[in-house]
Amino acid sequence: MPQHTGDAGTALVVVAHHRSDSLTAHTARRAAARLEAAGYRIDLLDLHAEGFDPRMNVEDQPDWGNREKRYSEETHAHMRRILDADVIVAVFPVYWQSVPAVLKGWIDRVWNYGFAYGRSKPRLAGKRILWLGLAGATADDPIAQGMQSVLEATLSEGIALYCGFSRSTVGLLLDAEERPQRVDAEGNLLVGDAVTGAEREAQYADFDRRTLEFVEKFLADESLVA
């Protein structure tokens, strides 16, 4: 539910992780705090905590012959939260160079035909979205560049811009695991020692710094557009 009142509009912060004590949830809280400081009202949507069912059902299946189809009440409640938001920030762990099932199912059921797409002027036109994906790969892992490209193609081009968003940014947060691992150029998996103590705290601090850099850049780009 919305948590505060500001002047910049409403930011819908979507969390897609099954644990409230996860680094993903922590990152979502840090992003929300920065948006709140910038004047946004925060609507925090924790998909797991709110019990969202990501599975498509007959009631929410698109009817290509009827863009005015009335979907389920659960879906319409989420549609209203999206419509009320000026910006959306989705925070999630990267699974198989994509989003978790709960986030994909939220998009499948809620960003539906007649609402998010299927109209000459999309109802989501002009909104802005920041995707913050947490990945265990290290910054020097050869897979990182490809992961960024895949996420941008899927999330920005294939979903957000297709649905009329004016801006979509993918922020890939690497080095999310306490035990660094990477695949070298020959395809060998290299697993490092667990990072603990002061070194782990420094890693968390750097992670927070990079998170805030993505949010700051997102806010700065918004100011330039305005």
Salt bridges, closest charged atoms under 4 A:
ASP21 OD1 - ARG19 NE 2.82
GLU36 OE2 - HIS4 ND1 3.83
ASP43 OD1 - ARG81 NH2 2.75
GLU50 OE1 - ARG81 NH1 2.94
ASP53 OD2 - ARG55 NH2 3.03
ASP60 OD2 - ARG109 NH2 2.70
GLU68 OE2 - ARG119 NH2 2.93
GLU73 OE2 - ARG70 NH2 3.03
GLU74 OE1 - ARG109 NH2 3.00
ASP108 OD1 - LYS104 NZ 2.80
ASP140 OD1 - ARG182 NE 3.39
ASP206 OD1 - ARG209 NH2 2.45
ASP206 OD2 - ARG210 NE 3.04
ASP208 OD1 - HIS26 NE2 2.89
ASP208 OD2 - ARG30 NH1 2.70
GLU213 OE2 - ARG209 NH1 2.68
GLU216 OE2 - ARG34 NE 2.45
ASP221 OD2 - ARG167 NH1 3.84
ASP221 OD2 - LYS217 NZ 3.03
GLU222 OE1 - ARG128 NH2 3.19
